[in-house]
């Protein structure tokens, strides 16, 4: 049973919204790519985990803290006798270990997920102990991408390769697992301790004035030209969307990117790059949001 579902991280959402509106540096492009690949891999992992038939409590994307140190767990699965931790990687291509270091086939060294796993497992174990829980922890780095190959892996390392996924799931399903109130208490406490992350500290710095204004197609992320009648048609991919839907979607983007700004007719008119009349925008906002009347500035919420 999944107690905490997985969603796109707020950081990834913001990066997705910024990408068509500003020029990313190479570092920002790489960060965005890594976030996308990571999320895609975790979605694949979730599909694979649907094959787990034994009783379990699954919590995805936990952000926890132990002794002032914050750590993230891609997926924790509570079973009868063990708590399974998974570090999910969506690496693609050929990799190899050399002298205890993980490298891409071209020789470039990258961060070793085994070290990440060791760190998060140790912190997780300390956290459980401090809460009075003593479940045994079993942890793995799970490589989910079928196009991944690893050479010279450390012997007996807790690694699950793409070719081993089906066999590993069969082994899990052979285990005995009957859960009780103790397991539920562990899960509830972990959910209680989950920390809400602040993504605005990590995304590229941006100001309202520097971002390109307009309505972005929700399908291909190209900017949409003026509507015909009551709908937009994207010239790049042909996707159609009603004017009302486009206004509200663009308003949601405005709220995410600028959480401290008030939603007003003029603000959304400018954010849509003046391709719709203020009358149309006011009508749609009035229909879908609550108008907060203020002597200085009325706004929508």
C-alpha positions as CSV (number, residue, x, y, z in Angstrom):
1,X,0.0,0.0,0.0
2,X,1.4,3.4,-1.0
3,X,1.0,5.9,1.9
4,X,3.0,8.7,0.2
5,X,2.7,9.0,-3.5
6,X,5.4,10.4,-5.8
7,X,4.9,13.7,-7.6
8,X,7.2,16.0,-9.6
9,X,9.3,17.9,-7.2
10,X,8.6,21.6,-6.8
11,X,12.1,22.3,-8.1
12,X,11.4,20.3,-11.3
13,X,8.0,22.0,-11.8
14,X,9.6,25.5,-11.5
15,X,12.4,24.5,-13.9
16,X,9.9,23.2,-16.4
17,X,8.0,26.5,-16.2
18,X,11.1,28.7,-16.5
19,X,12.7,26.8,-19.4
20,X,10.6,28.4,-22.3
21,X,10.8,31.8,-20.6
22,X,14.5,32.4,-19.9
23,X,17.9,31.3,-21.2
24,X,19.4,28.6,-18.9
25,X,23.1,28.5,-18.3
26,X,24.9,25.2,-19.1
27,X,24.8,24.4,-15.4
28,X,21.1,25.0,-15.2
29,X,20.5,22.9,-18.3
30,X,22.4,20.0,-16.7
31,X,20.5,20.4,-13.5
32,X,17.1,20.4,-15.3
33,X,18.1,17.4,-17.3
34,X,19.2,15.5,-14.2
35,X,15.9,16.3,-12.5
36,X,13.8,15.2,-15.4
37,X,15.8,12.0,-15.9
38,X,15.6,11.3,-12.1
39,X,11.8,11.7,-12.0
40,X,11.3,9.6,-15.2
41,X,13.4,6.8,-13.6
42,X,11.3,7.0,-10.3
43,X,8.1,6.7,-12.4
44,X,9.5,3.6,-14.0
45,X,10.5,2.3,-10.6
46,X,6.9,2.9,-9.3
47,X,5.5,0.9,-12.3
48,X,7.9,-1.9,-11.5
49,X,6.9,-1.8,-7.8
50,X,3.3,-2.5,-8.8
51,X,4.5,-6.1,-9.0
52,X,5.1,-6.3,-5.3
53,X,2.4,-8.6,-4.0
54,X,3.3,-9.0,-0.3
55,X,1.9,-6.7,2.4
56,X,3.9,-3.5,2.5
57,X,3.7,0.2,3.3
58,X,5.5,2.4,0.7
59,X,6.6,6.0,1.2
60,X,8.2,7.8,-1.7
61,X,10.4,10.8,-1.7
62,X,10.9,11.2,2.0
63,X,13.0,14.2,3.1
64,X,14.2,13.6,6.7
65,X,16.6,15.0,9.2
66,X,18.9,13.3,11.7
67,X,21.2,15.3,14.1
68,X,21.0,18.4,11.9
69,X,21.8,16.5,8.6
70,X,19.1,16.3,5.9
71,X,18.8,13.3,3.7
72,X,16.4,12.1,1.0
73,X,15.1,8.5,0.4
74,X,13.7,7.8,-3.1
75,X,11.6,5.0,-1.7
76,X,11.2,3.2,1.6
77,X,9.1,0.0,1.8
78,X,8.0,-1.3,5.1
79,X,7.6,-5.1,5.3
80,X,7.1,-7.5,8.2
81,X,10.7,-8.0,9.2
82,X,12.6,-5.4,7.2
83,X,12.5,-1.9,5.9
84,X,13.7,-1.7,2.3
85,X,15.4,1.5,1.1
86,X,15.9,2.1,-2.6
87,X,18.1,4.7,-4.2
88,X,16.7,4.8,-7.8
89,X,19.0,5.7,-10.7
90,X,18.0,6.3,-14.3
91,X,21.5,6.3,-15.7
92,X,21.8,5.4,-19.4
93,X,24.8,4.0,-21.3
94,X,28.0,2.3,-20.2
95,X,29.6,2.8,-16.8
96,X,32.3,1.0,-14.8
97,X,34.0,0.9,-11.4
98,X,37.7,1.5,-11.1
99,X,39.6,1.7,-7.8
100,X,36.3,2.1,-6.0
101,X,35.1,5.0,-8.1
102,X,32.2,5.1,-10.6
103,X,33.0,6.4,-14.0
104,X,31.3,6.9,-17.4
105,X,32.8,4.9,-20.2
106,X,34.7,8.0,-21.3
107,X,36.6,8.1,-18.0
108,X,34.6,10.9,-16.3
109,X,34.1,10.2,-12.6
110,X,30.6,10.8,-11.2
111,X,29.1,10.7,-7.7
112,X,28.9,7.1,-6.5
113,X,25.3,6.1,-5.6
114,X,26.7,3.4,-3.3
115,X,28.2,6.1,-1.1
116,X,24.9,8.0,-1.2
117,X,23.1,4.8,-0.2
118,X,25.5,4.1,2.7
119,X,25.0,7.6,4.0
120,X,21.2,7.6,3.9
121,X,21.0,4.1,5.3
122,X,23.2,5.1,8.3
123,X,21.1,8.2,9.0
124,X,17.8,6.3,8.5
125,X,19.0,3.6,11.0
126,X,20.0,6.3,13.5
127,X,16.6,8.0,13.1
128,X,14.6,4.8,13.6
129,X,16.6,4.0,16.7
130,X,16.1,7.5,18.1
131,X,12.3,6.9,17.7
132,X,12.5,3.6,19.5
133,X,12.0,1.5,16.4
134,X,14.3,-1.4,15.6
135,X,13.4,-2.7,12.2
136,X,16.2,-4.2,10.2
137,X,17.1,-2.1,7.1
138,X,18.0,-3.6,3.8
139,X,19.1,-1.1,1.2
140,X,19.8,-1.2,-2.6
141,X,20.8,1.0,-5.5
142,X,18.4,0.2,-8.2
143,X,19.3,1.0,-11.8
144,X,16.0,1.2,-13.6
145,X,17.0,2.1,-17.2
146,X,17.2,-1.0,-19.6
147,X,19.8,0.9,-21.6
148,X,22.2,0.9,-18.6
149,X,25.3,-1.3,-18.4
150,X,27.7,-1.5,-15.5
151,X,31.2,-3.2,-15.7
152,X,33.4,-4.3,-12.9
153,X,30.8,-3.7,-10.2
154,X,32.1,-4.3,-6.6
155,X,31.5,-7.9,-5.6
156,X,28.4,-8.4,-3.3
157,X,27.5,-4.7,-3.6
158,X,23.8,-3.9,-3.0
159,X,23.1,-3.2,-6.6
160,X,20.1,-4.2,-8.7
161,X,20.8,-4.1,-12.4
162,X,18.1,-3.8,-15.1
163,X,18.6,-7.5,-16.0
164,X,18.0,-8.5,-12.4
165,X,14.8,-6.6,-11.8
166,X,12.3,-9.4,-12.5
167,X,14.3,-12.0,-10.5
168,X,14.6,-9.6,-7.6
169,X,10.9,-8.9,-7.6
170,X,10.2,-12.7,-7.5
171,X,12.5,-13.0,-4.5
172,X,10.6,-10.2,-2.7
173,X,7.3,-11.8,-3.4
174,X,8.4,-15.1,-1.8
175,X,9.0,-13.4,1.6
176,X,6.4,-13.6,4.4
177,X,5.0,-10.2,5.3
178,X,2.0,-9.6,7.6
179,X,1.9,-6.0,8.9
180,X,0.5,-4.9,12.3
181,X,0.0,-1.6,14.2
182,X,3.8,-1.2,14.9
183,X,4.5,-1.0,11.1
184,X,1.7,1.6,10.8
185,X,3.2,3.6,13.6
186,X,6.6,3.6,11.9
187,X,5.0,4.8,8.7
188,X,3.0,7.5,10.4
189,X,6.0,8.8,12.3
190,X,8.1,9.0,9.1
191,X,5.3,10.9,7.3
192,X,5.1,13.2,10.3
193,X,8.9,13.9,10.1
194,X,8.9,14.5,6.4
195,X,10.3,17.9,5.7
196,X,8.8,20.3,3.1
197,X,11.6,21.5,0.9
198,X,12.1,25.0,-0.4
199,X,12.8,24.8,-4.1
200,X,13.4,28.5,-4.6
201,X,16.8,28.3,-3.1
202,X,18.1,26.0,-5.9
203,X,16.4,27.2,-9.1
204,X,18.1,29.8,-11.3
205,X,17.6,33.4,-10.0
206,X,15.0,35.2,-12.0
207,X,13.1,38.4,-12.0
208,X,9.7,39.1,-13.5
209,X,11.0,41.6,-16.0
210,X,13.5,39.1,-17.5
211,X,11.0,36.4,-18.2
212,X,9.3,36.1,-21.6
213,X,5.6,36.8,-21.3
214,X,2.8,34.9,-23.1
215,X,0.9,31.7,-22.9
216,X,2.9,28.5,-23.4
217,X,1.4,25.4,-25.0
218,X,0.9,22.7,-22.4
219,X,1.8,20.0,-24.9
220,X,5.0,21.2,-26.7
221,X,5.9,24.3,-24.5
222,X,5.9,26.7,-27.5
223,X,4.4,30.1,-27.2
224,X,0.8,30.4,-28.5
225,X,-0.3,33.1,-30.8
226,X,-3.6,35.0,-30.6
227,X,-6.8,32.9,-30.2
228,X,-9.4,32.2,-32.8
229,X,-12.8,32.6,-31.3
230,X,-12.9,31.0,-27.9
231,X,-9.9,28.7,-28.3
232,X,-6.2,28.6,-29.0
233,X,-4.5,26.4,-31.6
234,X,-0.8,25.8,-31.2
235,X,1.0,26.5,-34.5
236,X,3.8,24.1,-33.6
237,X,1.9,20.9,-32.5
238,X,-1.8,21.7,-33.3
239,X,-3.0,21.2,-29.7
240,X,-6.2,23.1,-29.0
241,X,-7.2,24.7,-25.7
242,X,-10.0,26.9,-24.7
243,X,-9.3,30.5,-23.8
244,X,-10.6,30.0,-20.3
245,X,-8.3,26.9,-19.7
246,X,-5.3,28.8,-21.1
247,X,-5.9,31.8,-18.8
248,X,-6.3,29.7,-15.7
249,X,-3.3,27.6,-16.5
250,X,-1.2,30.7,-17.1
251,X,-2.5,32.1,-13.8
252,X,-1.3,29.0,-12.1
253,X,2.1,29.4,-13.6
254,X,2.2,33.0,-12.4
255,X,1.3,31.9,-8.8
256,X,4.0,29.3,-8.8
257,X,6.8,31.5,-10.1
258,X,5.7,34.6,-8.1
259,X,4.0,33.4,-4.9
260,X,4.3,36.8,-3.3
261,X,2.6,38.7,-6.1
262,X,-1.1,39.5,-6.1
263,X,-3.3,38.0,-8.9
264,X,-5.0,40.9,-10.5
265,X,-6.6,41.4,-13.9
266,X,-3.8,43.8,-14.9
267,X,-1.1,41.4,-13.7
268,X,-2.4,38.4,-15.7
269,X,-3.1,40.7,-18.7
270,X,0.6,41.6,-18.7
271,X,1.7,38.0,-18.0
272,X,-0.3,36.8,-21.0
273,X,1.6,39.5,-23.1
274,X,-1.6,41.4,-23.9
275,X,-2.9,38.9,-26.4
276,X,-6.3,38.8,-24.6
277,X,-8.4,41.7,-23.5
278,X,-8.6,42.7,-19.8
279,X,-12.4,42.2,-20.1
280,X,-11.9,38.5,-21.0
281,X,-9.3,37.9,-18.3
282,X,-11.5,39.6,-15.7
283,X,-14.5,37.4,-16.7
284,X,-12.4,34.2,-16.4
285,X,-10.8,35.1,-13.1
286,X,-14.1,36.2,-11.6
287,X,-15.7,32.8,-12.7
288,X,-12.9,30.6,-11.3
289,X,-11.4,32.5,-8.3
290,X,-12.5,34.5,-5.3
291,X,-12.4,38.3,-5.6
292,X,-10.9,39.9,-2.5
293,X,-12.0,43.5,-2.4
294,X,-9.5,46.0,-1.0
295,X,-9.5,49.7,-0.8
296,X,-6.0,50.0,-2.2
297,X,-5.9,47.0,-4.6
298,X,-8.5,44.3,-5.2
299,X,-7.1,40.9,-6.2
300,X,-8.1,37.3,-6.8
301,X,-7.4,34.3,-4.6
